[in-house]
Amino acid sequence: MAGLKTKPLPAFLKRLKGAIIDVLGANGIAAEVDMTPVPTTRLYRVAVMAPKFKELKHSERQNLVWRITERAISPDEQMRVSMIVTLTPDELAGR
C-alpha cells in the first residue's frame, strides 16, 4: 500500500535475528528469519525457514530456536515474542 511506512525492528529483535542466524549457521543450518509485528499489540511473530529443518522433528526445531532465544534476549524481551514458527521451504510453500 502506498504511503505506509515500515517501522524498524526494535533492538532486541535485531539481536535475536542475528543470534538465530549465527548460531544455526555455526551448526551448518543456513536460515532466513522474518519478524512481523502482531497488529494492535507490542508482540512479534518470528518465522525461521531453513532447508535443513527437514532433518529435524518439529519439536527439535522449536527447542533449538527457543534455546537460542533464551540466550539472546532477556526474559522480559522474550515475553514480546508471541510465537516462533520453524519451517522448511516446502512447508512454507504449503507442500
C-alpha positions in Angstrom: 0.0 0.0 0.0 1.3 3.4 -0.9 2.2 5.7 1.9 2.6 3.1 4.6 5.9 3.1 6.5 7.5 0.0 7.9 8.8 0.6 11.4 12.4 -0.5 12.1 12.7 -3.6 14.3 13.4 -3.0 18.0 17.0 -3.6 19.1 16.1 -6.8 20.9 14.7 -8.3 17.7 17.8 -7.4 15.7 19.9 -9.1 18.4 17.6 -12.2 18.3 17.6 -12.4 14.5 21.4 -12.1 14.4 21.8 -14.8 17.1 19.4 -17.2 15.3 21.2 -16.8 12.0 24.7 -17.0 13.6 24.1 -20.0 15.9 22.2 -22.0 13.3 24.9 -21.2 10.7 27.6 -22.3 13.1 25.8 -25.6 13.3 25.5 -26.0 9.5 21.9 -24.7 9.2 21.5 -21.8 6.8 18.4 -19.9 7.8 16.2 -17.0 6.9 14.4 -15.1 9.7 11.4 -12.9 9.3 9.9 -10.9 12.2 6.4 -9.4 12.0 4.5 -7.2 14.5 1.2 -8.5 15.7 -1.3 -5.7 15.0 -2.6 -3.7 17.9 -0.1 -5.2 20.3 3.6 -4.9 21.3 4.2 -8.5 20.3 6.1 -10.0 17.3 5.9 -13.3 15.4 9.2 -14.9 14.4 9.4 -17.2 11.4 12.6 -19.2 10.8 13.0 -21.0 7.5 15.8 -23.5 6.8 16.1 -26.3 4.3 18.0 -28.5 6.9 15.0 -28.3 9.2 13.7 -31.2 7.1 16.2 -33.4 9.0 14.7 -32.4 12.4 11.4 -33.1 14.1 9.2 -30.1 14.7 9.8 -30.3 18.4 13.6 -30.4 17.9 13.4 -27.3 15.7 11.3 -25.4 18.2 13.6 -26.4 21.1 16.7 -25.4 19.2 15.4 -21.9 18.2 13.8 -21.3 21.7 17.2 -22.2 23.4 18.9 -19.6 21.1 16.1 -17.1 22.0 16.6 -17.7 25.7 20.3 -16.9 25.5 20.0 -14.0 23.1 17.3 -11.8 24.8 16.1 -11.2 28.3 13.0 -12.8 29.8 11.1 -9.5 29.5 12.0 -9.3 25.9 11.0 -13.0 25.3 7.5 -12.1 26.5 7.2 -9.9 23.4 7.7 -12.9 21.1 4.2 -14.2 20.6 5.3 -17.2 18.6 8.2 -18.8 16.7 7.4 -20.8 13.6 10.1 -23.1 12.2 9.6 -24.2 8.6 11.3 -25.8 5.6 10.9 -24.2 2.2 8.4 -26.9 1.2 6.4 -26.3 4.3 6.4 -22.6 3.7 5.1 -23.2 0.2 2.3 -25.4 1.5 3.7 -28.7 0.2 
